[in-house]
Amino acid sequence: MQLLPRTIFSRIALLIATLLIINQTISFYSVSFYIIKPHWHQVVHLLASQVRVVFMDLEKEIPEEVSIAFADTTGIKVFKGNESNLPGLKRATYYENISEEMSAALGSPTEVKLEEDVETFAWVKAPGFEDTWVRLPLAQFEHKFPIRLLIYLSVISILSVVGGWAFTRQISRPIRRLQFAAREVGRGDVPGDLREEGASEMIGLTRAFNKMARDVHQLEADRTLLLAGVSHDLRTPITRIRLASEFLPESEADIREGIIRDTEDMDAIIQQFISYVRHGREEPCTWQEVNLLIEQVADSANAPSRLQLELTPVPKMKIRALGFKRLVGNLIQNSLKYSTGRVWVSTRVQHKTLILNIYDEGDGIEESKLEELFEPFKRGDEARGGNGSGLGLAIVRRIAEMHQGSVKMQNRAEGGLETIVTIPLEPFKESTTQFFSEEDDSGAEFS
């Protein structure tokens, strides 16, 4: 079970919040035990002294005029009766802890109730006198737990939490920028240099990431130029071989046809190399009817008897049309080539995502090798046979990831292989800069 949050922001925020709560708890109990409690003990003992004086009046029957003068001077009065005939006592609240402290101070069990109205009074039941209560004014006493202290601690806690949240967000923003930029670099995009700001460690990390992204982009460009140049230069001798084979005599027709097939295979492999290197990233995104593109690819496959479409309504999507058609075409050709039965192509929409299914009636692939099929130069020849460069499915995965989607293969229980492509319906973000500018929460900025 995951106890800690997964994100750095949440973990730092939880740590700061925990420390603040511990700090405020310690502060509250420190103030309560070392300031409020001693002060309250002093108030209780003062009240106990005043109550003892009143008890002396009750026990020794001091003259009435003296008692009246004492009451007028101190505001302390004695009442006889229960709550029903003493309105002030009826409104008063019983406090167990104060009663215990007062009983200890007086040396005899008693009850203490506080009447909190315009003025505050303490009602103390006279020990040994039935239904006799002493009312003492407590102008300086407000509540059992001082409201001002609670307000102060609450405000400090809120301000501390807000400050901790802002501090944590400031730390996590550069990390989120690196996360999004790394994702774009992994897809082959050029996000641009991230702004170097924040703590010194984060500046160093951002600087290293910017250099790495530039190196990766340069390496990609060099590889593209190399493969494109090699592929282009290879086509010239292949074309000469193809033309030379046309002049072979009819007696060597079999040799001529074999040479033509080989040159066509070589040209197709070279075209796959070029497609893998470029994979349509330079093509702009436009709003397209996905089902219409699939129908066009199916028509060009020239296999109406084997290919069956099961397309459901799909809203327009902002995609790279040629790249998407290449994705569908590679998958259809792969299924037609490596299976002997029918091939089905279906589309549906689920949770704002396009789900494209292509499945056949072939022999399937070993489960351990399914993921390897999407790696460059990997083929499932051992299970399904066939030739090729092994780049077709690698191109499919690149195009799917270019559209922020995914692709996977699995064996069907009925037999055959099923390919599942998922692509979000939301408009595709063409660059990291645009993506970050639309995501306010990420706080991503580029220089």
MOVENSUL-V262588 format. One record per pair of residues at least 12 apart in sequence whose C-alpha atoms are under 7 Angstrom apart, sorted by the first residue. I is the first residue (numbers start at 0). GAP is how many residues later the second one is. D is the distance in whole Angstrom. If there is no record, write none. Layout:
I & GAP & D
I & GAP & D
This chain:
7 & 164 & 7
8 & 159 & 6
8 & 160 & 6
8 & 163 & 6
11 & 156 & 6
12 & 151 & 7
12 & 152 & 6
12 & 155 & 6
15 & 148 & 6
16 & 144 & 6
23 & 129 & 7
23 & 133 & 7
43 & 58 & 6
44 & 60 & 7
47 & 54 & 7
47 & 57 & 6
47 & 58 & 6
74 & 61 & 7
74 & 62 & 6
75 & 59 & 6
75 & 60 & 5
75 & 61 & 7
76 & 57 & 6
76 & 58 & 5
76 & 59 & 7
77 & 55 & 6
77 & 56 & 5
77 & 57 & 6
78 & 53 & 6
78 & 54 & 5
78 & 55 & 6
79 & 51 & 5
79 & 52 & 4
79 & 53 & 6
80 & 50 & 5
80 & 51 & 6
81 & 49 & 6
87 & 27 & 7
88 & 26 & 7
90 & 24 & 6
91 & 21 & 5
91 & 22 & 5
91 & 23 & 4
91 & 24 & 7
92 & 20 & 5
92 & 21 & 5
92 & 22 & 6
93 & 18 & 6
93 & 19 & 4
93 & 20 & 7
94 & 17 & 6
94 & 18 & 6
97 & 14 & 6
98 & 12 & 5
98 & 13 & 5
107 & 19 & 6
108 & 18 & 7
109 & 15 & 6
109 & 16 & 7
109 & 17 & 6
110 & 13 & 6
110 & 14 & 5
111 & 12 & 5
111 & 13 & 7
118 & 20 & 6
119 & 17 & 6
119 & 18 & 5
119 & 19 & 6
119 & 21 & 7
120 & 14 & 6
120 & 15 & 5
120 & 16 & 4
120 & 17 & 5
121 & 13 & 6
121 & 14 & 5
121 & 15 & 6
121 & 16 & 7
122 & 12 & 5
122 & 13 & 7
172 & 269 & 6
172 & 270 & 6
175 & 266 & 6
176 & 265 & 7
176 & 267 & 5
180 & 251 & 7
183 & 248 & 6
184 & 28 & 7
186 & 214 & 7
186 & 215 & 6
189 & 27 & 7
190 & 240 & 7
190 & 241 & 5
190 & 242 & 6
191 & 254 & 7
192 & 17 & 5
192 & 253 & 6
192 & 254 & 6
193 & 12 & 7
193 & 16 & 7
193 & 251 & 7
193 & 252 & 5
193 & 253 & 6
194 & 250 & 6
194 & 251 & 5
194 & 252 & 5
223 & 53 & 6
227 & 46 & 6
230 & 39 & 6
234 & 32 & 7
237 & 25 & 6
241 & 18 & 6
241 & 21 & 6
244 & 14 & 7
268 & 119 & 7
268 & 120 & 6
271 & 119 & 7
275 & 115 & 7
275 & 119 & 5
278 & 44 & 7
278 & 116 & 7
278 & 120 & 7
279 & 43 & 5
282 & 37 & 6
283 & 36 & 6
284 & 33 & 6
284 & 34 & 5
284 & 35 & 5
285 & 32 & 5
285 & 33 & 6
285 & 34 & 6
286 & 29 & 6
286 & 30 & 5
286 & 31 & 4
286 & 32 & 6
287 & 28 & 5
287 & 29 & 5
287 & 30 & 6
287 & 31 & 7
287 & 33 & 7
288 & 27 & 5
288 & 28 & 7
289 & 24 & 7
289 & 26 & 7
289 & 27 & 7
290 & 20 & 7
292 & 32 & 6
293 & 31 & 7
293 & 34 & 7
296 & 28 & 6
296 & 32 & 6
305 & 35 & 7
305 & 36 & 4
305 & 37 & 6
306 & 35 & 6
306 & 36 & 5
306 & 37 & 6
307 & 35 & 6
307 & 36 & 5
307 & 37 & 6
308 & 35 & 6
308 & 36 & 5
308 & 37 & 6
309 & 35 & 6
309 & 36 & 4
309 & 37 & 7
310 & 35 & 5
310 & 36 & 5
311 & 35 & 6
311 & 36 & 6
313 & 34 & 7
313 & 35 & 7
316 & 108 & 6
316 & 110 & 7
317 & 109 & 5
317 & 110 & 6
318 & 84 & 7
318 & 109 & 7
322 & 76 & 6
326 & 69 & 5
326 & 72 & 7
329 & 62 & 6
334 & 25 & 6
337 & 24 & 7
337 & 46 & 6
338 & 21 & 7
338 & 22 & 6
338 & 23 & 4
339 & 21 & 7
339 & 22 & 6
340 & 19 & 7
340 & 20 & 5
340 & 21 & 7
341 & 18 & 6
341 & 19 & 6
342 & 16 & 6
342 & 17 & 4
343 & 14 & 6
343 & 15 & 5
343 & 16 & 6
344 & 12 & 6
344 & 13 & 5
344 & 14 & 7
345 & 12 & 7
351 & 72 & 6
351 & 73 & 6
352 & 69 & 6
352 & 70 & 6
352 & 71 & 4
352 & 72 & 5
353 & 68 & 6
353 & 69 & 5
353 & 70 & 6
353 & 71 & 6
354 & 65 & 7
354 & 66 & 6
354 & 67 & 5
354 & 68 & 7
355 & 64 & 6
355 & 65 & 5
355 & 66 & 6
356 & 61 & 7
356 & 62 & 6
356 & 63 & 5
356 & 64 & 6
357 & 60 & 6
357 & 61 & 5
357 & 62 & 7
358 & 57 & 7
358 & 58 & 5
358 & 59 & 4
358 & 60 & 6
359 & 56 & 5
359 & 57 & 6
359 & 58 & 7
360 & 54 & 6
360 & 55 & 4
361 & 53 & 7
361 & 54 & 4
361 & 55 & 7
362 & 21 & 7
362 & 52 & 7
362 & 53 & 5
363 & 47 & 6
363 & 51 & 7
363 & 52 & 5
363 & 53 & 5
364 & 15 & 7
364 & 18 & 6
364 & 46 & 7
369 & 39 & 6
372 & 20 & 7
373 & 19 & 5
373 & 20 & 5
373 & 23 & 7
374 & 19 & 6
375 & 14 & 6
375 & 15 & 5
375 & 18 & 5
376 & 12 & 6
376 & 13 & 4
376 & 14 & 6
377 & 12 & 5
402 & 20 & 7
402 & 25 & 6
403 & 19 & 6
403 & 20 & 7
404 & 17 & 5
404 & 18 & 4
404 & 19 & 6
405 & 15 & 6
405 & 16 & 5
405 & 17 & 7
406 & 13 & 6
406 & 14 & 4
406 & 15 & 6
407 & 12 & 5
407 & 13 & 7
